Amino acid sequence: MTVTPAESAAMARARELGASVLGTTSPNPAVGAVVLDAAGAVVGEGATSPPGGPHAEVHALAQAGERARGGTAVVTLEPCAHTGRTGPCADALLAAGVARVVVAVPEPTQLAVGGAQRLRAGGVDVELGIERQAAEEGALAAWLTGVRESRPFVVWKAGATLDGRVAAADGTSRWITGPVARAAVHALRATCDAVVVGSGTVLADDPRLTVRDADGRDLPRQPLRVVHDRRGRVPSGARVLDGAAPTLVSRAAGPAELLAELFDRDVRRVLLEGGPTLAAAFLRAGLVDEAVVHLAPKLLGAGPSLVGDLGITTIGAALDLRVRDVMVLGGDVQVRLRPTRHTGVGRQADGRD
């Protein structure tokens, strides 16, 4: 498999475009596409619209117009070959007269597979699997988890002191991290379909769980607020029930049942913001796909820990995580990690519309 420097740069840009629409496309994948003209110059860009709207390739082709003829389309996911709420992207590429299509991730579903075959039958040169791992671990990760495991992708967000405390011994926990880190949390919420906490967090902190701008105003698009409340403890006056965003109070028996309930609601990317007990339950069940930890340069020496009991008694059984990146956020540090475990493969879900 060979690609030109221009195609490699276009693939990096396509991944950025896919990431820019995370949280708006579910249950469809967040795909990015870039069209290069015959000389290798960028002439069109696009990302997946919300369900029912054009796919990434269609947006990029519309921007490129006639300049797409004889050019190259660079896409993070294989163009679909089926008709759902929109037409096949493979046909749109053929109609535009592109000569080459470079794809990161081959189509994994039976519903939409066949785009590469249709393009090749139409005389288009197709390269599959280019920079595949980067695309699979990026904006497509949530959708691929849904396809492979029939559940949402779970991002666990936690904020703690340097010694791993999420609150002081007296229970106070407000503003462990600074304003830059808190703004990053709102940006992270905006990339998710649902934000999940337990009833204990609602009783202790009474959070709103909305996505807000720098001035504290709620943004127009809000993820589903989810409270796991098996015992019916959430009071009617809780701020999470204030009507500022849709809210689900679930009495699911455990994390797996809760995720199945959310998957049936077309949720594909979940932000887990619950306390140490709920985090431990998800971690014990192997249902955390990514962790985003904000560490404040503070020491408490006592108070609740970052995560509750995982049932691990020896260092050899420790849950290992791989650091993806580290970033300074004002006076705090963000560490993004992925568990090193291999996820199971369940029933394959249907594809995209």
N, C-alpha and C positions, 0 to 999 in steps of 0.2 A: 504494500500500500504506500503510495507516494502522493504527497500534496505539495503545492508550491508555498513559498512564504506568505503570499497574499491569501491563500486559502487557509493557512494555519492562523493567521491574524483574524481572518473573518470568522473562524470557528470560535476563537476566544471572545470575539464580540457577540457572536450568537449566544454563547453561554451567558454573557452579561444581560442580553436582552431577555432571555428566559427568566433569569433571576429577578428582573425588574417587574415581572407580573406575578410573582409568587403570591398566593393568597387570593387571586382573583379568577383563576381558571378552573378550579375543581368542579366536577370530577375529571376534567380534561388535563392533560399534561401542560406544564409551562414551557413552551418551546420557543426557541429563538431562531431566526433565519436571516441570512445576509445574501444579497445577490451581487455578483461581480459581473462587469461587462466583459467582452471578449479580450480586452487588454488587461484585465485583473483589477480594475478600479471599482470601488464600492458604489453601487448605483441604487441600492434599495435595502431597507432593513425592516424587520417586523417581529412581533411577538404575539403569542396566542391571545385572542380576545376572551372575555367571559363566555360561558357556554351559549351556543347559538350564534356567536359572532365568527368572523373570519379567523382562520388559522394563521400561523406565523408566515408561512410561505405566500399566502394570498396577499397579506399586507406588504411584504417585501416586493412582490412582483408588481403590485399596483404602483408602488413608489418608483420602481425601475422603469416601467412602461416598455417601450420598444428597445431600450438599452439592454434588456435582459436577453434578447435574441442572440444566440451564439455564445452566451456567457455561462456563468457557473452559479448554482444555488448551493449555499453552505447551510446545513440544517442540523440542529442538535438531535432530532429524532426522525427516523425514516418517514417520508411523506406517506400519508394514508392513501389507501386504495378503495375505500368504501364510501358510500353516501349515507350520512347521518343527517344532522340538522344543517350541515354544510356539504358541499360536493367534495369529491376526491382531490386532494392536493396534487397527487401525481398527474392527474389530467390537467390541472391548472399549469403545472410546470411544462408539460408537453405543448399546451396551447401557446405558451409564452415563447417557445422555441429555444429553451436553454439547451446547451450542448453537454453539460456536465452537472452532476449533483454529488456533493460530498456530504456524507452523513456520519454523525457520531454514534448513535445508538440504533441498532436494527429494531424494527417494530416487534414487540414481544407478544402481542395479542393476536388471537385467531381472527377477531373481528376486523382489524384494520390492516393485517399483513398483506403484502403483495405489491406495495408501492414501487420498490426497487425493480421487481420483475416487470411491472408495467412500463416503467421508464426505459429499461433496457430493451424491451420489445419495441419501443418507439425510437430506438436509435440513440438514446442518451447514455453517456458514459457515467457509471455510478460507482462510487467508492464508499464502502460501508465500514464502520468501526474505527473511524479516524478520531483519535483522542477520546476514546469511548469512556474510559474510567473517569476522567474529569467531568464529563457530561453526566454520567450516572450518579456521581457523588454531589452534583450541583443541583440545579433547579428541577431536574427530573427525578431526584431521589424519592420524593414523596409519592409521586404517581407510580413509580416502579414498585415501591413497597406495597401499594394498593393492588397492583397487578399480581405480584408474586405471593403476597401473604393475605390479601383480602382484609387489610386493616390500614388505618392511617399511620403515617410516619410521625414519630414522637420526638420533639425537641424539648429536652428538660432544661429550663432556665432557673438558675439559682444565684443568689447574691450572698456573700459571706465575708467575714473578717479573715485576716491572714491565717488565723488559727482555726478556721472552719466553723465559726459560730454564726448562726443566722439571726440570733437575738441575744440580748443580754440576759443575765440570770433572773432579772425582775420581769422579763417578758417584753421589754421595749425593743422594737426592731426598726423603727422608722428612720429612713435615710442612712442605712448602712453604707451605701455607695453614693457618689456625687451626682450632680445634674447631668453630666455627659453620659454616664452609664445609664441613668434613668431614661434619658432620651433614646439611647440605643435599645432599651427594652421596648419602648413604644414602636420603634422601627421594626423590631423583631416580631412583635404582635401583628403588625400589619401584613407580614408575609405568611400568616397562618390562617387557617379556616376556623379554628376554635382555640380557646384558651381554657385550660382545665385547672381547677383547684378543688381541694376537699372542703368539707363543711367546717373543719377545724380552722382553716385559713379564713373563712368568712366570719366565723365567730370571733377570732382573735384580731383580725385586721380590718374587717368590713371593706374590702377593696371594691372598686368599680369595674376593673378589668377592661376598660375601654382603651382604644387607641387615641391618643391626644397629641396635639401639636405643641410647639415650644411655648405657646401662651396658655396651655392647659385646656384648649377647646377640643371637643370630640370631633374626629374626622368623619366625613360622610359615610365611608365604608367601615363597618365594624365586624370583627369576627364573632362567631357564636360564643357566648359566655357559658361555660359548663361547670356546674358544681356537683361533685360526687357526694351524695348525701344519703347514705343507706338508712339512716335512722330518723330522717325527717327533722333535723335540728336547725335548718336555716330559717331564721325569723322572717316574717312577712315584710318587715321594714328594712331588710338588708339592701345595701346600695346596689348589689349585683342584680337586684330585681327592679331597678329604677326606670326601666323602659328605654334607656339610652342605647341599648343594643339588644339583640335577641338573646334569650337566656334559656338554658335547659338545666333543670335540676333532676339529676339522674339517681335512681336507686339501684343501679347495676350492682351485681354481686361482687365484682372485682374489676381490675384493669382491662382484662381481655374482653369481658362482656361490655364494659363501657366503650371500648374502642369499636367493637362490632356495632353498637348502637350508633356511634358517630359515623362509621363507614356507610351505614345504610342511609345516612342523611347527606351523603356526598362529601363528607369531610375527608380530606386526604393529608392534611398537615396540621398537627396538634402542637400547641405550646403548653407544656406541663409546668405550671407555676405554683403548684401546691407545696405544702411544707414537707419536712423531713419524712413524715410517716407515709404520705402518698408517694413521694419520690422513691422511697425504699420498696414499696409494693410494686411499682413499675420496674425498677431495677431488678428485683428478685425474679420477676416474671420474664425478664429479657425483652422488655418492651420499650426500652429507651434506645433510639437510633442516633441521637446526637445530644451532646451536653454543651450548654453555653453558661459558663460560670464567671461571674463578676466578683473579683476579689478586692476588698478595700484594705488599704495599709493600716489596719487597726488590729489591736489585740484585746481580747476580752478575758480569756482564760477560763471562762465558765459560760453556761448557757446552752441552748439546743444546738446540736451539731447539724452540719450541712445535710446529712442524710441519716435516716433511722437505721435500725438493725437490719442488716442484710443476711444474717445467719451465717456469716463467715467467721471462722475461728482461727484460721492459720494463714500466714502470708502467702503460701503457695496457692491458696484458693481465692486470692484477691481478684476483684473485677478489674481487669486491665483496660485502659483506654488509650487511644492514639491521639496525640495532639495534632490538630489540623492547622491551627494558627493561634498566635498570641498578639493582642493589640492593646496599646495603652489608651484608656478612655478617661481623659482628664487626669485625675489623681488616682484612678483605679486601673485594674488590669482585667481584660477579657481573655479567657482561655476557651477555645472551641475544640471539642473532642468528639471522637467516635469510639464506641465500644469495639473491641477487637474480635468479639464473638462472631460466628457465622449465623445468620438468621435462617430460620426454617422456611421452606417453601410450601405454601398451602394451596388451596383451590385458586386457579387462575381466574381473575376477574375479567369482565368484558373490557373492551377497549375504550375508544373515545367517540364523541359524536361528530 
